[in-house]
């Protein structure tokens, strides 16, 4: 029986080592998801612990069991830290070291005092806590990729519960001192669950990585690289099929005399101006909106649930704030202005593209009327930002 258990441990170790190499290759090929590298480190520690524990099943000794305990607890602590890193983006190493230190201080003194059974109980409870905690972290992040993450939650939780059973059998038998590796039905079940779980978790981790890469590519395809706003394609995918009512406004902005900025100060300065204006659209004091770069120096913003006149006041505030900016160019300061056109939907619903076209026409009315102003489609009332009556 012991030989069979030893063989299963070796099979688990080889399986984990193969998974470690696969994950490292996946991470190394693109070096994007850093949580994969953390998992590689965790698996390296865990594999070392598995082989050390396998040696302990053949020949007992304080050094062997202590080495197995140290590597396993460091490995499972790092697995938990990787799940926290996946969910939050925080670096995992401090958390991993702290959890490993707590685990070692809890268990190693028991082995040194001769209570190896009690030490193994602590190891099983600690491992179960880490694995169930890992399942919880992935459960919290499940919206990102429900399929792979849901499967990982189940497998990590089942693996954790199998370690709980190992601890429960030892506690029930009051096996505080063993003198050898435990040999019971719970241990055999645990090793079987771990082998199956390792295979499943490995496959799902790779699927999760592919899911993330695909999502990243979708975001990149829908995002303007320079400003970080949505691009024209993304704007039309989100709103192109909408029918807009009078409570939804489309605002189109265009930076005044942008070509002269590029000609006089260079394209790098022109890019800076575009990024600064994009920040005003994305992070200004505004109600929920969609901001996008249509191309060149032209931007659009969709405002939902706005009362009459509100979109006009918002556009004026953006124009005022941008005109007040002083952008350093060498020893001088550059000031820029922007014009805007606004159109709203119709009572019976009006296609988004039609409203966008009306806002674009209103923008060019603002340009012809002198720039640095807002023009509203429909009644074509131009509003110069210098006119303080508009902000009243």
Buried (B, 14 or more C-beta within 10 A) or exposed (E): EEEEBBEBBEBBBEBBBBBBEBBBEBBEEEEEBBBBBBBBBBBBBBBBBBBBBBBBBEEBEEEBBBBBBBBBBBBBBBBBBBBBBBBEEEEBEEBBBEBBEEBBEBBBEBBEEEBBBBBBBBBBBBBBBBBBBBBBBBBBBBEBBEEBBBBBBBBBBBBBBBBBBBBBBBBEEEBBEBEBBBEBEBBBBBBEBBBBBBBBBBBBBBBBBEBBBEEEEEEEEBBBEEBEBBBBBBBBEBBEEBBBBBBBBBBBBBBBBBEEBBEEBEEEBBEBBBEBBBBBBBEBEBEEBBBBBBEEBBBBBBBBEBEEEBBBBBBBBBBBBBBEBEBEBEEEEBEBBBBBBBBBBBEEEBBBBBBBBBBBBBBBBBBEBEBBBBBBBEEEEBBBBEEEEBEE
